[in-house]
Amino acid sequence: MRISTSLPTGVAALLFESARRLRATEGALTERLEEAGYGEVILPILDYVEPYESMAVASSRAEIYRFIDRDGEVLALRSDFTPMLARLLAPRLASLPLPLRLFYRGDVVRYEAQRPGGQRELYQLGGELLGVPGDEGEREILALFLDLASGIADGHLQVVLGFAGALDALLIQAGAGDPARLAAAVGRRERGAVRASSSPLLRVIERGVPERPEDLGPAAATLRRLTLLREEMAARFPAVSFHLDLAEFAGCHLDPRIASGEGERPYYDGLIFRAYAGAAAVPVGGGGRYDRLFGALGADVAAVGFSLALDRLLDACGGPA
Amino acid sequence: MIRLALPKGRNLDAALAAFGAAGIPLAVPGLSSRSLLTRNPALGVELLSLKDWDLPLYVSRGIADCGIVGSDVLEEVDGDLLVLLRLREGGCRLSLIGRSPEAVPAPGGQARLATKYPNLARRFVAAQPWGAEIVELSGSIELAPLLGLAELALDIVQTGRTLAENGLVEIATVEEIAPCFVVNRASYQRYRGRLNDWISRLEAAKVAA
């Protein structure tokens, strides 16, 4: 009898040196997280699908592996830590001391059907900070993420910064009844499709930000704050390249008149960041603020977090993990 | 050095002509559909020659920073690439083909549709009042309706001459296709200034669609 040694598309085994390398890196990072006051939580790989249907994660549904178990329950393999953590913590927050600093690690499994080179299983390590609103929370999480990631990427880290809803006013103004379609064109940097609609959006495509912050309308103040945050982080992490690019997150909206963008983590409602390492073109991590995710679960708490795809990061920085 | 993936076949000439017109002379001696990797030191560019269907994979994975690929392939494989520009020249159309317009089933009816674009075909059929079984082929799509493997085909049409010579008709244009200048998200941030300069020059040369 011949037994196949192949694995399904999009998954890989880490054997010997690559496993040792991943565990060594993971150990160093978790030690650093514990030093920073973050405590570990261990979450299950299986969960019910139903609770998430009412949360702000609808556009991620297509990537969930789901099945019916023997009891007739629809279950899903874990595709994202953050909503699961929010669901488990929201009812318990009243009895927990804030701020709360947590970290997790483990696999997430996502259905990546058509994208070339799509990876279906990622090994993530992430941190979540609850109960620290505004700039202070965002500064802590972003600095922690940069500290962890730049230590591995060693001078080859690029971080793209933006925020949810940044372009909402411009998109509604120029979107001619279909602002989500215009948002998709901005996200793909299609100048030709945007030129006829809006010159401020064209400037965002070309430069990442508008000519003047005021062009964003109510979001201008957030852009000014983000510009300061970028300057501060650039001074603290001189080896990291920072890009303020609102077009990168054009699909992440706050205004209900614009349909949620496909493929984004749709729960972000403040700062969003995404990191690339080495020559790799897929993000090795990212994060942001997601207060509304807890809000949807009845908990009024400031929440900001990050995740790092450790296998991708190691792959991007010197061969397979 | 920016690594630019150039397509083999119909889009190569259009790409070289467009960049040449914009004052970005990509072509170097020896560059052809058969050269695999060529350096253009004057431009600071490394040129990679790839088949259309492989190109989005190379760019998505960061092996190439950017490339030129038909919008048909781009939409079929969905590589999460940024589409900076569509070129004016080298365009064609994705069309519904059959032996006659009567090959299209009546509302509620069913047909077989041959194509090498199964995802685009599914999206197209989903918007029709009739259904279709998608028959996925890798080439010579026109043969399918001609010999009865399928009643309809969804394929690229440039001049329509091949169809006419074989007794087929273009029933409907589904989508206009153009060569697209694409880049992955990480390279876009890394080379933003140079890429924006190229785009501005291509637009000024009026080679953008």
Interface residues (C-beta under 8 A of the other chain):
Chain A: Q114 R115 P116 G117 Q158 V160 R188 R189 E190 R191 G192 E206 G208 S241 H243 D245 E248 G263 Y276 A279 A280 A281 V282 P283
Chain B: P56 L57 V59 S60 R61 G62 I63 V77 D78 G79 D80 L81 L82 V83 L84 L85 R86 N119 N184 R185 A186 S187 Y188 Q189 R190 R192 N196 I199 E203 A208 A209
